[in-house]
Amino acid sequence: MQVSKEELLHIADLAQLELEESEVNNYLENLQDILNFANIVNNAPVDDLDITIGANEAKNVFRKDEVKMFENTEMLLQNAPAKEMNMFKVPKVVSHLGTVLQCHTKKMTFYKKEPTPTEKYRHQLKKGG
């Protein structure tokens, strides 16, 4: 299976990679090498092999989940950059198709991000330039 430049740029957009035009051919070669190797592995003869789950017979030993109270929350949170209600406070960031959504405690703010170099290059390809 041969990967086209448009497919590579689509994958780069999904992975939020900012590819420069000079990097595209190198990424195409690397991706093609990976897919060729995956094809070799997929076509390996495995009909006469026994089913194996792991290399050895070791098994996980699970402990029972038990709720334990931790009394010294101040010590636990002393290095936290921000805290609220005895918990670490961190911003939530969700990214989808060029829109970044930041959720804070009582407000939501939407930001439209600038197009990446890969998005700009892909747009140029669509225009025929």
C-alpha positions in Angstrom: 0.0 0.0 0.0 1.4 3.3 -1.1 0.8 6.4 1.1 -0.1 9.6 -0.7 1.1 13.1 0.4 -2.6 14.0 1.1 -3.0 11.0 3.4 0.2 11.9 5.2 -1.0 15.5 5.7 -4.3 14.2 7.0 -2.6 11.9 9.5 -0.3 14.8 10.5 -3.4 17.0 11.2 -5.1 14.3 13.2 -1.8 13.9 15.3 -1.5 17.7 15.5 2.0 17.5 14.0 3.3 20.7 12.5 5.2 19.4 9.4 7.3 21.8 7.3 7.1 21.2 3.5 10.8 20.1 3.6 9.9 17.3 6.1 7.0 15.8 4.1 9.1 13.4 1.9 11.1 12.2 4.9 7.9 11.4 6.8 6.4 9.7 3.7 9.5 7.4 3.5 9.4 6.6 7.2 5.6 5.9 7.2 6.0 3.7 4.1 8.8 1.7 5.9 6.6 1.2 8.9 3.6 0.0 6.8 5.9 -2.3 4.8 7.2 -3.9 8.0 3.6 -4.2 9.3 2.7 -6.0 6.1 5.6 -8.4 6.5 4.4 -9.2 10.1 0.8 -9.6 9.0 1.8 -12.1 6.4 4.1 -14.2 8.6 3.1 -17.9 8.6 1.6 -18.7 12.0 -0.7 -21.6 11.1 1.4 -24.3 12.9 2.2 -22.2 16.0 0.7 -22.7 19.5 -1.3 -19.9 21.0 0.8 -17.8 23.4 -0.3 -15.1 25.7 3.1 -14.3 27.2 6.7 -15.5 27.3 6.4 -16.9 30.8 3.8 -18.2 33.2 4.0 -15.3 35.6 0.6 -13.9 36.7 -0.4 -10.6 38.2 -1.1 -10.6 41.9 -3.7 -8.0 42.6 -4.4 -6.5 46.0 -7.8 -5.7 47.3 -8.9 -2.1 46.8 -9.3 -0.5 50.1 -10.2 3.1 50.9 -7.8 4.7 53.3 -8.1 8.1 54.8 -5.0 10.3 54.5 -5.0 12.8 57.3 -2.2 15.1 56.3 -3.6 16.7 53.2 -1.5 19.9 53.7 1.7 17.9 53.3 0.3 16.1 50.3 -0.7 19.4 48.6 2.3 21.5 49.6 3.9 21.3 46.2 0.7 21.8 44.2 0.8 24.8 41.9 -2.8 25.4 42.6 -5.3 23.7 44.9 -9.0 23.9 45.6 -11.2 22.1 48.2 -8.2 20.0 49.3 -7.5 18.8 45.7 -5.0 19.6 43.0 -6.5 22.2 40.7 -5.4 21.8 37.0 -6.9 23.3 33.9 -8.7 20.9 31.6 -7.8 21.3 27.9 -9.7 19.4 25.1 -8.7 19.9 21.5 -10.8 19.0 18.5 -10.5 20.1 14.9 -8.7 23.4 15.5 -10.8 24.5 18.5 -9.3 24.5 21.9 -11.8 24.3 24.8 -10.4 25.3 28.3 -12.7 24.4 31.2 -12.2 26.1 34.5 -14.2 25.8 37.7 -17.1 28.0 36.8 -16.5 29.3 33.2 -15.8 27.9 29.8 -13.8 29.8 27.2 -13.4 28.9 23.5 -10.3 29.8 21.6 -9.8 29.4 17.8 -6.1 28.5 17.3 -4.0 29.7 14.4 -3.6 27.1 11.6 -0.4 25.0 11.9 2.1 25.0 9.0 0.8 21.6 8.1 -2.8 22.9 7.9 -1.6 25.9 5.8 0.3 23.5 3.4 -2.7 21.3 3.1 -4.9 24.3 2.3 -2.4 25.3 -0.4 -2.6 21.8 -1.9 -6.4 21.9 -2.0 -6.2 25.3 -3.8 -3.8 23.7 -6.4 -0.7 25.7 -5.3 
